[in-house]
Amino acid sequence: MARRNFKATWGISCNDIAEAENVTPEAIRMRVRNFGTPWQRRRKETKFEAKYGKTLAQIALELDLHPQTIARREEQYNNAYHKPMNHNGIGGSILNEQGYHWTVNPKMYNIREASTFMEEYDENKKV
C-alpha cells in the first residue's frame, strides 16, 4: 500500500492533530484507516446521544450525579432522568476518601463530556 502525504491530503500534519487532541499519531492514523478521516472518533452515536442528544457525562453534570448512577437508571427504568421515590440523594458529594469528585478523578478518564461522534463524518448516515 502506498504511503499518502498526510498533510497534503488533510491540510494538517498527523502529529499536529495528535498533539491538539492529546492522543498518539498512531491513533490518528487508525481513525483514517477505520473511518476514512482523521476527524471521526467513533463509528456511531452512543445510546445516550441518540436518545437524549447529550453525552452520559453531560447528563451526569446536569443532574449532579455520577455517570454510573445515570447509566443504572437508564438500565433499570429506561429513563436517565427517573427519580426514585425513596431517593435520599448524595448528589455533588465526593467520589472517594481521597476527596476526588468524579470529574477530576484520574480513574474516570474515559468519560468525556464532549461528544466524540461527528455526524458530518458518519459513514453510516442515510442520505
Beta strands, then each sheet from edge to edge (+ up, - down):
end
